[in-house]
Amino acid sequence: MTNFISLAIATVSNWIFPPRRTERLVSLVEMNDILSLPRSIDIDNTTCALFSYKDARVSALIWEIKYHKNMRAIEAVAPLLADIILEEYAERSLFENWSQCLLVPVPSSKNKVKKRGYSHTELIAQAVAKNLPKSIVYSPNVLKKVTETLEQNKLPNRALRLKNLVNSQEVIGSLPEGAVVILLDDVTTTGATLLESRRALIAEGVKNIIAFTIAH
């Protein structure tokens, strides 16, 4: 009886408030299906991405996370992001000193956080951090967006996207000596945002930076 009532309530709710197209796509992707989403090709040795953004289900996941705070989507991808981070961590720590390792979300602008009520990159990083060892320290207050910029997806080419973001981020306070930074973002296309994050970190003496995203 309880299941029938729950189903009836859900049916009426969906009729009155029909789900978004992207929400429907995400709801149709079972947790086991996440593993079968098309993987991204390797970008370079400084940036790793899980999935191909060209797939409609992947772009729906990103849209739901970024604009609708869809925790189901975040919790689905977080363990997979953690897995590829741990693979790199295990391999690189054999040859480099990763004793001071920080998990840093790429910062959102103050206006966007105020408008949405949250930073989607921080939500992703929080979920990923739960699946990582304590030796990788979640550090949301390392990078700050200091200037408001145009939406990157509204700019037609990489040159304009790079110019749009110049000097838009800065490091807050001091970092541990020899710190390794793991950058985390939702998606990378031209790489302009991550390049600006790296510029800000390198300016403060960080030499070892690797970035991870959900999609490319």
PyMOL CGO cylinders between C-alpha atoms (Angstrom):
from pymol import cmd
from pymol.cgo import CYLINDER

trace = [
    CYLINDER, 0.00, 0.00, 0.00, 2.82, 2.37, 0.95, 0.3, 1, 1, 1, 1, 1, 1,
    CYLINDER, 2.82, 2.37, 0.95, 4.60, 1.73, -2.37, 0.3, 1, 1, 1, 1, 1, 1,
    CYLINDER, 4.60, 1.73, -2.37, 1.37, 2.40, -4.26, 0.3, 1, 1, 1, 1, 1, 1,
    CYLINDER, 1.37, 2.40, -4.26, 0.87, 5.72, -2.45, 0.3, 1, 1, 1, 1, 1, 1,
    CYLINDER, 0.87, 5.72, -2.45, 4.49, 6.75, -3.13, 0.3, 1, 1, 1, 1, 1, 1,
    CYLINDER, 4.49, 6.75, -3.13, 4.12, 5.88, -6.80, 0.3, 1, 1, 1, 1, 1, 1,
    CYLINDER, 4.12, 5.88, -6.80, 0.85, 7.81, -7.03, 0.3, 1, 1, 1, 1, 1, 1,
    CYLINDER, 0.85, 7.81, -7.03, 2.40, 10.88, -5.40, 0.3, 1, 1, 1, 1, 1, 1,
    CYLINDER, 2.40, 10.88, -5.40, 5.41, 10.70, -7.74, 0.3, 1, 1, 1, 1, 1, 1,
    CYLINDER, 5.41, 10.70, -7.74, 3.15, 10.34, -10.79, 0.3, 1, 1, 1, 1, 1, 1,
    CYLINDER, 3.15, 10.34, -10.79, 1.02, 13.36, -9.81, 0.3, 1, 1, 1, 1, 1, 1,
    CYLINDER, 1.02, 13.36, -9.81, 4.12, 15.39, -8.96, 0.3, 1, 1, 1, 1, 1, 1,
    CYLINDER, 4.12, 15.39, -8.96, 5.69, 14.62, -12.35, 0.3, 1, 1, 1, 1, 1, 1,
    CYLINDER, 5.69, 14.62, -12.35, 2.46, 15.60, -14.08, 0.3, 1, 1, 1, 1, 1, 1,
    CYLINDER, 2.46, 15.60, -14.08, 2.24, 18.94, -12.25, 0.3, 1, 1, 1, 1, 1, 1,
    CYLINDER, 2.24, 18.94, -12.25, 5.98, 19.62, -12.29, 0.3, 1, 1, 1, 1, 1, 1,
    CYLINDER, 5.98, 19.62, -12.29, 7.38, 17.72, -15.30, 0.3, 1, 1, 1, 1, 1, 1,
    CYLINDER, 7.38, 17.72, -15.30, 11.10, 16.93, -14.97, 0.3, 1, 1, 1, 1, 1, 1,
    CYLINDER, 11.10, 16.93, -14.97, 13.66, 18.74, -17.08, 0.3, 1, 1, 1, 1, 1, 1,
    CYLINDER, 13.66, 18.74, -17.08, 14.98, 16.96, -20.17, 0.3, 1, 1, 1, 1, 1, 1,
    CYLINDER, 14.98, 16.96, -20.17, 18.43, 16.69, -18.59, 0.3, 1, 1, 1, 1, 1, 1,
    CYLINDER, 18.43, 16.69, -18.59, 16.90, 15.49, -15.33, 0.3, 1, 1, 1, 1, 1, 1,
    CYLINDER, 16.90, 15.49, -15.33, 15.05, 12.74, -17.20, 0.3, 1, 1, 1, 1, 1, 1,
    CYLINDER, 15.05, 12.74, -17.20, 18.26, 11.67, -18.93, 0.3, 1, 1, 1, 1, 1, 1,
    CYLINDER, 18.26, 11.67, -18.93, 20.12, 11.49, -15.61, 0.3, 1, 1, 1, 1, 1, 1,
    CYLINDER, 20.12, 11.49, -15.61, 17.26, 9.56, -13.98, 0.3, 1, 1, 1, 1, 1, 1,
    CYLINDER, 17.26, 9.56, -13.98, 17.44, 6.97, -16.76, 0.3, 1, 1, 1, 1, 1, 1,
    CYLINDER, 17.44, 6.97, -16.76, 21.15, 6.36, -16.14, 0.3, 1, 1, 1, 1, 1, 1,
    CYLINDER, 21.15, 6.36, -16.14, 21.41, 3.69, -13.46, 0.3, 1, 1, 1, 1, 1, 1,
    CYLINDER, 21.41, 3.69, -13.46, 24.50, 3.71, -11.27, 0.3, 1, 1, 1, 1, 1, 1,
    CYLINDER, 24.50, 3.71, -11.27, 25.92, 0.69, -13.10, 0.3, 1, 1, 1, 1, 1, 1,
    CYLINDER, 25.92, 0.69, -13.10, 25.42, 2.51, -16.41, 0.3, 1, 1, 1, 1, 1, 1,
    CYLINDER, 25.42, 2.51, -16.41, 27.83, 5.24, -15.33, 0.3, 1, 1, 1, 1, 1, 1,
    CYLINDER, 27.83, 5.24, -15.33, 30.69, 2.85, -15.98, 0.3, 1, 1, 1, 1, 1, 1,
    CYLINDER, 30.69, 2.85, -15.98, 29.56, 2.35, -19.56, 0.3, 1, 1, 1, 1, 1, 1,
    CYLINDER, 29.56, 2.35, -19.56, 29.49, 6.03, -20.50, 0.3, 1, 1, 1, 1, 1, 1,
    CYLINDER, 29.49, 6.03, -20.50, 32.02, 6.87, -23.25, 0.3, 1, 1, 1, 1, 1, 1,
    CYLINDER, 32.02, 6.87, -23.25, 35.39, 7.66, -21.74, 0.3, 1, 1, 1, 1, 1, 1,
    CYLINDER, 35.39, 7.66, -21.74, 37.38, 10.72, -22.66, 0.3, 1, 1, 1, 1, 1, 1,
    CYLINDER, 37.38, 10.72, -22.66, 40.57, 10.34, -24.65, 0.3, 1, 1, 1, 1, 1, 1,
    CYLINDER, 40.57, 10.34, -24.65, 43.72, 11.32, -22.76, 0.3, 1, 1, 1, 1, 1, 1,
    CYLINDER, 43.72, 11.32, -22.76, 44.24, 15.08, -22.84, 0.3, 1, 1, 1, 1, 1, 1,
    CYLINDER, 44.24, 15.08, -22.84, 47.86, 15.35, -21.67, 0.3, 1, 1, 1, 1, 1, 1,
    CYLINDER, 47.86, 15.35, -21.67, 49.97, 14.38, -18.67, 0.3, 1, 1, 1, 1, 1, 1,
    CYLINDER, 49.97, 14.38, -18.67, 48.66, 17.31, -16.61, 0.3, 1, 1, 1, 1, 1, 1,
    CYLINDER, 48.66, 17.31, -16.61, 44.89, 16.87, -17.14, 0.3, 1, 1, 1, 1, 1, 1,
    CYLINDER, 44.89, 16.87, -17.14, 42.66, 13.80, -16.88, 0.3, 1, 1, 1, 1, 1, 1,
    CYLINDER, 42.66, 13.80, -16.88, 38.95, 13.61, -17.72, 0.3, 1, 1, 1, 1, 1, 1,
    CYLINDER, 38.95, 13.61, -17.72, 36.47, 10.80, -17.12, 0.3, 1, 1, 1, 1, 1, 1,
    CYLINDER, 36.47, 10.80, -17.12, 33.94, 11.05, -19.93, 0.3, 1, 1, 1, 1, 1, 1,
    CYLINDER, 33.94, 11.05, -19.93, 33.36, 12.45, -23.40, 0.3, 1, 1, 1, 1, 1, 1,
    CYLINDER, 33.36, 12.45, -23.40, 31.24, 15.59, -23.22, 0.3, 1, 1, 1, 1, 1, 1,
    CYLINDER, 31.24, 15.59, -23.22, 29.85, 14.81, -26.68, 0.3, 1, 1, 1, 1, 1, 1,
    CYLINDER, 29.85, 14.81, -26.68, 27.61, 12.12, -25.20, 0.3, 1, 1, 1, 1, 1, 1,
    CYLINDER, 27.61, 12.12, -25.20, 24.13, 13.47, -24.37, 0.3, 1, 1, 1, 1, 1, 1,
    CYLINDER, 24.13, 13.47, -24.37, 24.01, 11.64, -21.04, 0.3, 1, 1, 1, 1, 1, 1,
    CYLINDER, 24.01, 11.64, -21.04, 27.34, 13.10, -19.98, 0.3, 1, 1, 1, 1, 1, 1,
    CYLINDER, 27.34, 13.10, -19.98, 26.36, 16.65, -20.93, 0.3, 1, 1, 1, 1, 1, 1,
    CYLINDER, 26.36, 16.65, -20.93, 23.10, 16.10, -19.02, 0.3, 1, 1, 1, 1, 1, 1,
    CYLINDER, 23.10, 16.10, -19.02, 25.07, 15.04, -15.93, 0.3, 1, 1, 1, 1, 1, 1,
    CYLINDER, 25.07, 15.04, -15.93, 27.20, 18.20, -16.16, 0.3, 1, 1, 1, 1, 1, 1,
    CYLINDER, 27.20, 18.20, -16.16, 24.15, 20.44, -16.69, 0.3, 1, 1, 1, 1, 1, 1,
    CYLINDER, 24.15, 20.44, -16.69, 22.32, 18.93, -13.73, 0.3, 1, 1, 1, 1, 1, 1,
    CYLINDER, 22.32, 18.93, -13.73, 25.35, 19.30, -11.46, 0.3, 1, 1, 1, 1, 1, 1,
    CYLINDER, 25.35, 19.30, -11.46, 26.24, 22.82, -12.56, 0.3, 1, 1, 1, 1, 1, 1,
    CYLINDER, 26.24, 22.82, -12.56, 22.83, 24.46, -12.75, 0.3, 1, 1, 1, 1, 1, 1,
    CYLINDER, 22.83, 24.46, -12.75, 20.52, 22.32, -10.63, 0.3, 1, 1, 1, 1, 1, 1,
    CYLINDER, 20.52, 22.32, -10.63, 22.66, 20.97, -7.77, 0.3, 1, 1, 1, 1, 1, 1,
    CYLINDER, 22.66, 20.97, -7.77, 21.70, 17.41, -8.67, 0.3, 1, 1, 1, 1, 1, 1,
    CYLINDER, 21.70, 17.41, -8.67, 23.29, 15.43, -5.85, 0.3, 1, 1, 1, 1, 1, 1,
    CYLINDER, 23.29, 15.43, -5.85, 22.37, 12.11, -7.46, 0.3, 1, 1, 1, 1, 1, 1,
    CYLINDER, 22.37, 12.11, -7.46, 24.57, 13.01, -10.42, 0.3, 1, 1, 1, 1, 1, 1,
    CYLINDER, 24.57, 13.01, -10.42, 27.38, 14.21, -8.15, 0.3, 1, 1, 1, 1, 1, 1,
    CYLINDER, 27.38, 14.21, -8.15, 27.33, 11.08, -6.01, 0.3, 1, 1, 1, 1, 1, 1,
    CYLINDER, 27.33, 11.08, -6.01, 27.34, 8.93, -9.16, 0.3, 1, 1, 1, 1, 1, 1,
    CYLINDER, 27.34, 8.93, -9.16, 30.55, 10.39, -10.61, 0.3, 1, 1, 1, 1, 1, 1,
    CYLINDER, 30.55, 10.39, -10.61, 32.45, 11.18, -7.39, 0.3, 1, 1, 1, 1, 1, 1,
    CYLINDER, 32.45, 11.18, -7.39, 33.78, 7.63, -6.75, 0.3, 1, 1, 1, 1, 1, 1,
    CYLINDER, 33.78, 7.63, -6.75, 34.98, 7.35, -10.34, 0.3, 1, 1, 1, 1, 1, 1,
    CYLINDER, 34.98, 7.35, -10.34, 36.80, 10.68, -10.13, 0.3, 1, 1, 1, 1, 1, 1,
    CYLINDER, 36.80, 10.68, -10.13, 38.35, 9.52, -6.86, 0.3, 1, 1, 1, 1, 1, 1,
    CYLINDER, 38.35, 9.52, -6.86, 39.52, 6.31, -8.54, 0.3, 1, 1, 1, 1, 1, 1,
    CYLINDER, 39.52, 6.31, -8.54, 41.44, 8.08, -11.32, 0.3, 1, 1, 1, 1, 1, 1,
    CYLINDER, 41.44, 8.08, -11.32, 42.88, 10.53, -8.78, 0.3, 1, 1, 1, 1, 1, 1,
    CYLINDER, 42.88, 10.53, -8.78, 44.12, 7.63, -6.64, 0.3, 1, 1, 1, 1, 1, 1,
    CYLINDER, 44.12, 7.63, -6.64, 45.66, 5.92, -9.68, 0.3, 1, 1, 1, 1, 1, 1,
    CYLINDER, 45.66, 5.92, -9.68, 47.68, 9.04, -10.48, 0.3, 1, 1, 1, 1, 1, 1,
    CYLINDER, 47.68, 9.04, -10.48, 48.45, 9.60, -6.80, 0.3, 1, 1, 1, 1, 1, 1,
    CYLINDER, 48.45, 9.60, -6.80, 49.81, 6.08, -6.36, 0.3, 1, 1, 1, 1, 1, 1,
    CYLINDER, 49.81, 6.08, -6.36, 51.93, 6.24, -9.50, 0.3, 1, 1, 1, 1, 1, 1,
    CYLINDER, 51.93, 6.24, -9.50, 53.33, 9.74, -9.11, 0.3, 1, 1, 1, 1, 1, 1,
    CYLINDER, 53.33, 9.74, -9.11, 54.02, 9.50, -5.38, 0.3, 1, 1, 1, 1, 1, 1,
    CYLINDER, 54.02, 9.50, -5.38, 56.51, 6.73, -6.16, 0.3, 1, 1, 1, 1, 1, 1,
    CYLINDER, 56.51, 6.73, -6.16, 58.72, 9.23, -7.97, 0.3, 1, 1, 1, 1, 1, 1,
    CYLINDER, 58.72, 9.23, -7.97, 57.70, 12.60, -6.49, 0.3, 1, 1, 1, 1, 1, 1,
    CYLINDER, 57.70, 12.60, -6.49, 57.07, 13.98, -3.01, 0.3, 1, 1, 1, 1, 1, 1,
    CYLINDER, 57.07, 13.98, -3.01, 53.31, 14.06, -2.60, 0.3, 1, 1, 1, 1, 1, 1,
    CYLINDER, 53.31, 14.06, -2.60, 53.31, 14.38, 1.21, 0.3, 1, 1, 1, 1, 1, 1,
    CYLINDER, 53.31, 14.38, 1.21, 51.57, 17.79, 1.03, 0.3, 1, 1, 1, 1, 1, 1,
    CYLINDER, 51.57, 17.79, 1.03, 48.70, 17.05, -1.35, 0.3, 1, 1, 1, 1, 1, 1,
    CYLINDER, 48.70, 17.05, -1.35, 45.74, 19.43, -1.67, 0.3, 1, 1, 1, 1, 1, 1,
    CYLINDER, 45.74, 19.43, -1.67, 42.41, 18.82, -3.45, 0.3, 1, 1, 1, 1, 1, 1,
    CYLINDER, 42.41, 18.82, -3.45, 41.42, 22.22, -4.82, 0.3, 1, 1, 1, 1, 1, 1,
    CYLINDER, 41.42, 22.22, -4.82, 38.16, 22.98, -6.66, 0.3, 1, 1, 1, 1, 1, 1,
    CYLINDER, 38.16, 22.98, -6.66, 38.40, 25.50, -9.47, 0.3, 1, 1, 1, 1, 1, 1,
    CYLINDER, 38.40, 25.50, -9.47, 36.71, 28.62, -8.05, 0.3, 1, 1, 1, 1, 1, 1,
    CYLINDER, 36.71, 28.62, -8.05, 33.34, 29.93, -9.18, 0.3, 1, 1, 1, 1, 1, 1,
    CYLINDER, 33.34, 29.93, -9.18, 32.69, 33.66, -9.36, 0.3, 1, 1, 1, 1, 1, 1,
    CYLINDER, 32.69, 33.66, -9.36, 31.04, 35.38, -6.40, 0.3, 1, 1, 1, 1, 1, 1,
    CYLINDER, 31.04, 35.38, -6.40, 28.07, 36.45, -8.54, 0.3, 1, 1, 1, 1, 1, 1,
    CYLINDER, 28.07, 36.45, -8.54, 27.45, 32.91, -9.82, 0.3, 1, 1, 1, 1, 1, 1,
    CYLINDER, 27.45, 32.91, -9.82, 27.60, 31.44, -6.32, 0.3, 1, 1, 1, 1, 1, 1,
    CYLINDER, 27.60, 31.44, -6.32, 25.21, 34.11, -5.08, 0.3, 1, 1, 1, 1, 1, 1,
    CYLINDER, 25.21, 34.11, -5.08, 22.81, 33.50, -7.98, 0.3, 1, 1, 1, 1, 1, 1,
    CYLINDER, 22.81, 33.50, -7.98, 22.82, 29.70, -7.72, 0.3, 1, 1, 1, 1, 1, 1,
    CYLINDER, 22.82, 29.70, -7.72, 23.26, 29.45, -3.97, 0.3, 1, 1, 1, 1, 1, 1,
    CYLINDER, 23.26, 29.45, -3.97, 26.21, 27.06, -4.23, 0.3, 1, 1, 1, 1, 1, 1,
    CYLINDER, 26.21, 27.06, -4.23, 29.54, 26.39, -5.92, 0.3, 1, 1, 1, 1, 1, 1,
    CYLINDER, 29.54, 26.39, -5.92, 29.15, 23.28, -8.06, 0.3, 1, 1, 1, 1, 1, 1,
    CYLINDER, 29.15, 23.28, -8.06, 32.90, 22.61, -8.10, 0.3, 1, 1, 1, 1, 1, 1,
    CYLINDER, 32.90, 22.61, -8.10, 32.98, 22.63, -4.30, 0.3, 1, 1, 1, 1, 1, 1,
    CYLINDER, 32.98, 22.63, -4.30, 30.07, 20.19, -4.18, 0.3, 1, 1, 1, 1, 1, 1,
    CYLINDER, 30.07, 20.19, -4.18, 31.94, 17.87, -6.56, 0.3, 1, 1, 1, 1, 1, 1,
    CYLINDER, 31.94, 17.87, -6.56, 35.17, 18.17, -4.59, 0.3, 1, 1, 1, 1, 1, 1,
    CYLINDER, 35.17, 18.17, -4.59, 33.40, 17.51, -1.27, 0.3, 1, 1, 1, 1, 1, 1,
    CYLINDER, 33.40, 17.51, -1.27, 31.89, 14.31, -2.66, 0.3, 1, 1, 1, 1, 1, 1,
    CYLINDER, 31.89, 14.31, -2.66, 35.20, 13.20, -4.17, 0.3, 1, 1, 1, 1, 1, 1,
    CYLINDER, 35.20, 13.20, -4.17, 37.09, 13.92, -0.93, 0.3, 1, 1, 1, 1, 1, 1,
    CYLINDER, 37.09, 13.92, -0.93, 34.90, 11.40, 0.92, 0.3, 1, 1, 1, 1, 1, 1,
    CYLINDER, 34.90, 11.40, 0.92, 36.39, 8.70, -1.30, 0.3, 1, 1, 1, 1, 1, 1,
    CYLINDER, 36.39, 8.70, -1.30, 40.03, 9.76, -0.85, 0.3, 1, 1, 1, 1, 1, 1,
    CYLINDER, 40.03, 9.76, -0.85, 42.55, 9.10, 1.94, 0.3, 1, 1, 1, 1, 1, 1,
    CYLINDER, 42.55, 9.10, 1.94, 43.10, 11.82, 4.52, 0.3, 1, 1, 1, 1, 1, 1,
    CYLINDER, 43.10, 11.82, 4.52, 46.58, 12.38, 3.07, 0.3, 1, 1, 1, 1, 1, 1,
    CYLINDER, 46.58, 12.38, 3.07, 44.83, 14.26, 0.24, 0.3, 1, 1, 1, 1, 1, 1,
    CYLINDER, 44.83, 14.26, 0.24, 43.42, 17.33, 1.98, 0.3, 1, 1, 1, 1, 1, 1,
    CYLINDER, 43.42, 17.33, 1.98, 40.25, 18.97, 0.67, 0.3, 1, 1, 1, 1, 1, 1,
    CYLINDER, 40.25, 18.97, 0.67, 41.17, 22.67, 0.39, 0.3, 1, 1, 1, 1, 1, 1,
    CYLINDER, 41.17, 22.67, 0.39, 38.31, 24.81, -0.97, 0.3, 1, 1, 1, 1, 1, 1,
    CYLINDER, 38.31, 24.81, -0.97, 39.85, 28.15, 0.00, 0.3, 1, 1, 1, 1, 1, 1,
    CYLINDER, 39.85, 28.15, 0.00, 43.10, 28.02, -1.95, 0.3, 1, 1, 1, 1, 1, 1,
    CYLINDER, 43.10, 28.02, -1.95, 41.92, 29.69, -5.18, 0.3, 1, 1, 1, 1, 1, 1,
    CYLINDER, 41.92, 29.69, -5.18, 39.58, 32.65, -5.51, 0.3, 1, 1, 1, 1, 1, 1,
    CYLINDER, 39.58, 32.65, -5.51, 37.89, 34.17, -8.57, 0.3, 1, 1, 1, 1, 1, 1,
    CYLINDER, 37.89, 34.17, -8.57, 38.76, 37.85, -8.24, 0.3, 1, 1, 1, 1, 1, 1,
    CYLINDER, 38.76, 37.85, -8.24, 37.17, 39.27, -11.39, 0.3, 1, 1, 1, 1, 1, 1,
    CYLINDER, 37.17, 39.27, -11.39, 33.82, 38.63, -13.03, 0.3, 1, 1, 1, 1, 1, 1,
    CYLINDER, 33.82, 38.63, -13.03, 34.26, 37.23, -16.53, 0.3, 1, 1, 1, 1, 1, 1,
    CYLINDER, 34.26, 37.23, -16.53, 32.02, 36.44, -19.47, 0.3, 1, 1, 1, 1, 1, 1,
    CYLINDER, 32.02, 36.44, -19.47, 30.55, 32.94, -19.75, 0.3, 1, 1, 1, 1, 1, 1,
    CYLINDER, 30.55, 32.94, -19.75, 33.23, 30.85, -21.47, 0.3, 1, 1, 1, 1, 1, 1,
    CYLINDER, 33.23, 30.85, -21.47, 30.70, 28.92, -23.56, 0.3, 1, 1, 1, 1, 1, 1,
    CYLINDER, 30.70, 28.92, -23.56, 29.55, 32.20, -25.12, 0.3, 1, 1, 1, 1, 1, 1,
    CYLINDER, 29.55, 32.20, -25.12, 32.99, 32.92, -26.57, 0.3, 1, 1, 1, 1, 1, 1,
    CYLINDER, 32.99, 32.92, -26.57, 33.63, 31.41, -30.02, 0.3, 1, 1, 1, 1, 1, 1,
    CYLINDER, 33.63, 31.41, -30.02, 37.30, 30.42, -29.82, 0.3, 1, 1, 1, 1, 1, 1,
    CYLINDER, 37.30, 30.42, -29.82, 40.16, 29.50, -27.50, 0.3, 1, 1, 1, 1, 1, 1,
    CYLINDER, 40.16, 29.50, -27.50, 42.03, 32.79, -27.95, 0.3, 1, 1, 1, 1, 1, 1,
    CYLINDER, 42.03, 32.79, -27.95, 39.05, 34.80, -26.67, 0.3, 1, 1, 1, 1, 1, 1,
    CYLINDER, 39.05, 34.80, -26.67, 38.48, 32.35, -23.82, 0.3, 1, 1, 1, 1, 1, 1,
    CYLINDER, 38.48, 32.35, -23.82, 42.08, 32.65, -22.72, 0.3, 1, 1, 1, 1, 1, 1,
    CYLINDER, 42.08, 32.65, -22.72, 41.95, 36.46, -22.89, 0.3, 1, 1, 1, 1, 1, 1,
    CYLINDER, 41.95, 36.46, -22.89, 38.67, 36.50, -20.97, 0.3, 1, 1, 1, 1, 1, 1,
    CYLINDER, 38.67, 36.50, -20.97, 40.21, 34.70, -17.97, 0.3, 1, 1, 1, 1, 1, 1,
    CYLINDER, 40.21, 34.70, -17.97, 43.60, 36.41, -17.73, 0.3, 1, 1, 1, 1, 1, 1,
    CYLINDER, 43.60, 36.41, -17.73, 44.39, 37.27, -14.09, 0.3, 1, 1, 1, 1, 1, 1,
    CYLINDER, 44.39, 37.27, -14.09, 40.86, 36.31, -12.99, 0.3, 1, 1, 1, 1, 1, 1,
    CYLINDER, 40.86, 36.31, -12.99, 42.05, 33.97, -10.21, 0.3, 1, 1, 1, 1, 1, 1,
    CYLINDER, 42.05, 33.97, -10.21, 44.45, 34.32, -7.33, 0.3, 1, 1, 1, 1, 1, 1,
    CYLINDER, 44.45, 34.32, -7.33, 45.77, 32.23, -4.46, 0.3, 1, 1, 1, 1, 1, 1,
    CYLINDER, 45.77, 32.23, -4.46, 44.50, 33.17, -1.00, 0.3, 1, 1, 1, 1, 1, 1,
    CYLINDER, 44.50, 33.17, -1.00, 47.08, 33.15, 1.78, 0.3, 1, 1, 1, 1, 1, 1,
    CYLINDER, 47.08, 33.15, 1.78, 50.12, 30.88, 1.82, 0.3, 1, 1, 1, 1, 1, 1,
    CYLINDER, 50.12, 30.88, 1.82, 50.49, 27.27, 0.74, 0.3, 1, 1, 1, 1, 1, 1,
    CYLINDER, 50.49, 27.27, 0.74, 52.54, 24.54, 2.43, 0.3, 1, 1, 1, 1, 1, 1,
    CYLINDER, 52.54, 24.54, 2.43, 56.06, 24.37, 1.08, 0.3, 1, 1, 1, 1, 1, 1,
    CYLINDER, 56.06, 24.37, 1.08, 56.29, 21.77, -1.67, 0.3, 1, 1, 1, 1, 1, 1,
    CYLINDER, 56.29, 21.77, -1.67, 52.52, 21.41, -1.91, 0.3, 1, 1, 1, 1, 1, 1,
    CYLINDER, 52.52, 21.41, -1.91, 51.08, 19.30, -4.72, 0.3, 1, 1, 1, 1, 1, 1,
    CYLINDER, 51.08, 19.30, -4.72, 47.75, 20.61, -6.02, 0.3, 1, 1, 1, 1, 1, 1,
    CYLINDER, 47.75, 20.61, -6.02, 45.03, 18.42, -7.50, 0.3, 1, 1, 1, 1, 1, 1,
    CYLINDER, 45.03, 18.42, -7.50, 42.66, 20.72, -9.37, 0.3, 1, 1, 1, 1, 1, 1,
    CYLINDER, 42.66, 20.72, -9.37, 39.06, 19.65, -9.81, 0.3, 1, 1, 1, 1, 1, 1,
    CYLINDER, 39.06, 19.65, -9.81, 36.51, 21.02, -12.31, 0.3, 1, 1, 1, 1, 1, 1,
    CYLINDER, 36.51, 21.02, -12.31, 33.34, 19.78, -13.97, 0.3, 1, 1, 1, 1, 1, 1,
    CYLINDER, 33.34, 19.78, -13.97, 34.37, 20.03, -17.61, 0.3, 1, 1, 1, 1, 1, 1,
    CYLINDER, 34.37, 20.03, -17.61, 37.25, 21.26, -19.74, 0.3, 1, 1, 1, 1, 1, 1,
    CYLINDER, 37.25, 21.26, -19.74, 36.96, 22.16, -23.41, 0.3, 1, 1, 1, 1, 1, 1,
    CYLINDER, 36.96, 22.16, -23.41, 39.69, 24.58, -24.48, 0.3, 1, 1, 1, 1, 1, 1,
    CYLINDER, 39.69, 24.58, -24.48, 41.52, 24.24, -21.16, 0.3, 1, 1, 1, 1, 1, 1,
    CYLINDER, 41.52, 24.24, -21.16, 41.44, 28.00, -20.56, 0.3, 1, 1, 1, 1, 1, 1,
    CYLINDER, 41.44, 28.00, -20.56, 40.00, 27.84, -17.04, 0.3, 1, 1, 1, 1, 1, 1,
    CYLINDER, 40.00, 27.84, -17.04, 42.48, 25.25, -15.83, 0.3, 1, 1, 1, 1, 1, 1,
    CYLINDER, 42.48, 25.25, -15.83, 45.31, 27.19, -17.46, 0.3, 1, 1, 1, 1, 1, 1,
    CYLINDER, 45.31, 27.19, -17.46, 44.34, 30.27, -15.45, 0.3, 1, 1, 1, 1, 1, 1,
    CYLINDER, 44.34, 30.27, -15.45, 44.19, 28.22, -12.24, 0.3, 1, 1, 1, 1, 1, 1,
    CYLINDER, 44.19, 28.22, -12.24, 47.67, 26.89, -12.97, 0.3, 1, 1, 1, 1, 1, 1,
    CYLINDER, 47.67, 26.89, -12.97, 48.98, 30.39, -13.67, 0.3, 1, 1, 1, 1, 1, 1,
    CYLINDER, 48.98, 30.39, -13.67, 47.78, 31.61, -10.27, 0.3, 1, 1, 1, 1, 1, 1,
    CYLINDER, 47.78, 31.61, -10.27, 49.27, 28.61, -8.47, 0.3, 1, 1, 1, 1, 1, 1,
    CYLINDER, 49.27, 28.61, -8.47, 52.60, 28.75, -10.28, 0.3, 1, 1, 1, 1, 1, 1,
    CYLINDER, 52.60, 28.75, -10.28, 52.86, 32.45, -9.42, 0.3, 1, 1, 1, 1, 1, 1,
    CYLINDER, 52.86, 32.45, -9.42, 52.83, 31.39, -5.78, 0.3, 1, 1, 1, 1, 1, 1,
    CYLINDER, 52.83, 31.39, -5.78, 55.55, 28.80, -6.27, 0.3, 1, 1, 1, 1, 1, 1,
    CYLINDER, 55.55, 28.80, -6.27, 53.50, 25.63, -6.78, 0.3, 1, 1, 1, 1, 1, 1,
    CYLINDER, 53.50, 25.63, -6.78, 55.46, 23.34, -9.08, 0.3, 1, 1, 1, 1, 1, 1,
    CYLINDER, 55.46, 23.34, -9.08, 53.38, 20.18, -9.12, 0.3, 1, 1, 1, 1, 1, 1,
    CYLINDER, 53.38, 20.18, -9.12, 49.80, 20.55, -10.43, 0.3, 1, 1, 1, 1, 1, 1,
    CYLINDER, 49.80, 20.55, -10.43, 47.48, 17.98, -11.99, 0.3, 1, 1, 1, 1, 1, 1,
    CYLINDER, 47.48, 17.98, -11.99, 43.85, 18.54, -12.99, 0.3, 1, 1, 1, 1, 1, 1,
    CYLINDER, 43.85, 18.54, -12.99, 40.84, 16.23, -13.12, 0.3, 1, 1, 1, 1, 1, 1,
    CYLINDER, 40.84, 16.23, -13.12, 37.44, 16.85, -14.66, 0.3, 1, 1, 1, 1, 1, 1,
    CYLINDER, 37.44, 16.85, -14.66, 34.25, 14.90, -15.17, 0.3, 1, 1, 1, 1, 1, 1,
    CYLINDER, 34.25, 14.90, -15.17, 34.25, 15.50, -18.91, 0.3, 1, 1, 1, 1, 1, 1,
    CYLINDER, 34.25, 15.50, -18.91, 36.17, 16.78, -21.90, 0.3, 1, 1, 1, 1, 1, 1,
]
cmd.load_cgo(trace, "trace")
